[in-house]
Amino acid sequence: MIDHPCRPLASNVEFEELLIAHQRSLLFYIKSLVSNHHEAEDLLQRTNLILWQKRANFAAGSNFRAWCFTIARLEALNQLRQQRRDQRLFSERSNNEAVPEIFRSAEEEDIAPLLALRDCLERLPSRDKELLFVRYATDRPLKEYAENLSRSPGTLKARLFQLRESLRKSIEARLRESDLTAVGG
């Protein structure tokens, strides 16, 4: 029997509960890495599968969120590499013409959406920033937060939906601007 360097979780149920509890924040993070909602959903499913396959490697008591986000980031980078390979293969097959380089370096591609997100978040009113923080950066129940504000959880959920949609559009616009700036010179 080989000694495992970390203490595994007591059960699959414990792991499953952690995974379920982090789904929304994981999806939100993945959406910051890719530009398409459907890509993000697919990437979330692939990430969940990898997390489940590697569950024995997770040490109980360590930072589950950081572990999930690291695996999601690596999976997003793998997807980017595959897209680049597909792009090269396509360009080689199409009359041997050079296709303009449409991808930035992996580091730029990885960080550009995060920088755009940061800029867009900075422009939000403080109450909206706080709502996003409570929802995605803490384990505090939305119901409890709503009670403290004397508002209904449904109202906060609707506001979160509006904020996510607004941030998505804002981030996409900023990324298009930076792409145009890069192409324009």
C-alpha positions in Angstrom: 0.0 0.0 0.0 1.3 3.4 -1.0 1.1 6.3 1.5 -0.8 9.2 0.1 0.8 12.6 0.9 -2.5 14.2 1.6 -5.5 13.2 3.7 -8.3 12.4 1.2 -11.9 13.3 1.9 -13.9 11.0 4.0 -16.4 10.1 1.2 -17.5 10.8 -2.3 -20.5 12.5 -0.8 -18.3 15.1 1.0 -16.5 15.8 -2.3 -19.8 16.0 -4.2 -21.1 18.6 -1.7 -18.0 20.7 -2.1 -18.3 20.5 -5.9 -22.0 21.4 -5.9 -21.4 24.4 -3.5 -18.7 25.8 -5.9 -20.5 25.4 -9.2 -21.7 29.0 -9.6 -18.4 30.6 -8.7 -16.6 28.0 -10.9 -18.9 28.8 -13.9 -18.4 32.6 -13.3 -14.6 32.1 -13.3 -14.7 30.0 -16.5 -16.9 32.6 -18.2 -14.1 35.1 -17.4 -11.7 32.9 -19.3 -13.7 32.2 -22.5 -15.8 34.5 -24.6 -18.8 32.2 -25.3 -21.4 31.1 -22.9 -21.8 27.7 -24.5 -18.0 27.2 -24.4 -18.1 28.0 -20.7 -20.8 25.5 -20.1 -18.9 22.8 -22.0 -15.7 23.7 -20.2 -17.5 23.5 -16.8 -18.7 20.0 -17.6 -15.2 18.9 -18.7 -13.7 20.5 -15.5 -16.3 18.8 -13.3 -15.4 15.4 -14.9 -11.7 16.0 -14.3 -12.3 17.2 -10.7 -14.3 14.0 -10.1 -11.6 11.8 -11.6 -8.9 13.6 -9.5 -11.0 13.7 -6.3 -8.6 11.4 -4.5 -5.8 14.0 -5.0 -7.7 16.6 -3.1 -6.5 17.1 0.5 -9.3 17.6 3.0 -8.9 21.0 4.7 -7.1 22.6 1.8 -8.5 25.3 -0.4 -11.1 23.5 -2.6 -12.0 26.6 -4.6 -8.3 27.3 -5.5 -7.9 23.7 -6.6 -11.0 23.8 -8.8 -10.1 27.1 -10.3 -6.6 25.9 -11.1 -7.9 22.8 -12.9 -10.5 25.0 -14.8 -7.7 27.4 -15.9 -5.6 24.5 -17.1 -8.5 23.0 -19.0 -9.3 26.5 -20.6 -5.6 26.7 -21.7 -5.9 23.2 -23.2 -9.0 24.3 -25.1 -7.1 27.3 -26.4 -4.2 25.2 -27.5 -6.6 22.8 -29.3 -8.3 25.7 -31.0 -4.9 27.0 -32.2 -4.0 23.5 -33.5 -7.4 23.3 -35.3 -6.8 26.8 -36.8 -3.3 25.8 -38.0 -4.7 22.6 -39.5 -7.5 24.5 -41.2 -5.1 27.1 -42.6 -2.7 24.4 -44.0 -5.6 22.7 -45.8 -7.1 25.9 -47.3 -5.0 26.6 -50.4 -1.8 26.9 -48.3 -2.7 30.5 -47.7 -1.5 32.1 -44.5 -4.4 32.9 -42.2 -4.0 36.0 -40.1 -2.9 35.3 -36.5 -6.2 35.7 -34.6 -4.9 34.5 -31.2 -2.8 36.4 -28.8 -0.2 34.6 -26.7 -1.6 32.2 -24.0 -0.7 34.6 -21.3 -2.5 37.6 -22.9 -5.5 35.4 -23.9 -5.7 34.2 -20.3 -5.4 37.5 -18.6 -7.3 39.8 -21.0 -10.8 38.8 -19.9 -9.7 39.0 -16.2 -8.4 42.6 -16.7 -11.6 43.5 -18.6 -13.6 42.1 -15.7 -11.6 44.0 -13.2 -12.1 47.3 -15.1 -15.8 46.6 -15.5 -16.2 45.8 -11.8 -14.4 48.9 -10.8 -17.1 51.0 -12.5 -20.0 49.4 -10.7 -21.7 51.1 -7.7 -20.4 49.9 -4.4 -23.7 48.2 -3.5 -23.5 46.1 -6.7 -19.9 45.2 -6.0 -20.8 44.1 -2.5 -23.7 42.0 -3.8 -21.3 40.2 -6.3 -18.7 39.8 -3.6 -21.2 38.2 -1.2 -22.6 35.9 -3.9 -19.4 34.7 -5.5 -16.6 35.3 -3.0 -18.2 34.1 0.3 -20.2 31.2 1.5 -22.7 33.5 3.0 -26.3 32.5 1.9 -28.0 35.0 -0.3 -31.2 34.7 1.8 -29.3 35.9 4.9 -27.8 38.8 3.0 -31.2 39.8 1.6 -32.7 39.7 5.2 -29.9 42.1 6.3 -30.9 44.5 3.5 -34.6 44.0 4.1 -35.0 42.8 0.5 -36.3 39.6 -0.9 -33.9 37.0 -2.2 -35.7 37.0 -5.5 -35.0 40.7 -5.9 -31.3 40.1 -5.3 -31.3 37.1 -7.7 -32.8 39.3 -10.4 -30.2 42.0 -9.7 -27.4 39.4 -10.0 -28.8 38.3 -13.3 -28.8 41.9 -14.6 -25.3 42.5 -13.3 -23.9 39.3 -14.9 -25.5 40.2 -18.2 -24.2 43.8 -18.0 -20.7 42.6 -17.0 -20.7 40.1 -19.9 -21.6 42.8 -22.4 -19.1 45.2 -21.0 -16.3 42.7 -20.9 -17.0 41.6 -24.5 -17.0 45.3 -25.6 -13.7 45.9 -23.9 -12.2 42.8 -25.4 -13.4 43.9 -28.9 -11.9 47.4 -28.3 -8.5 45.9 -27.3 -8.7 43.6 -30.4 -9.4 46.5 -32.6 -6.6 48.5 -31.0 -4.2 45.6 -31.5 -5.2 45.1 -35.1 -5.3 48.9 -35.9 -1.8 49.4 -34.7 
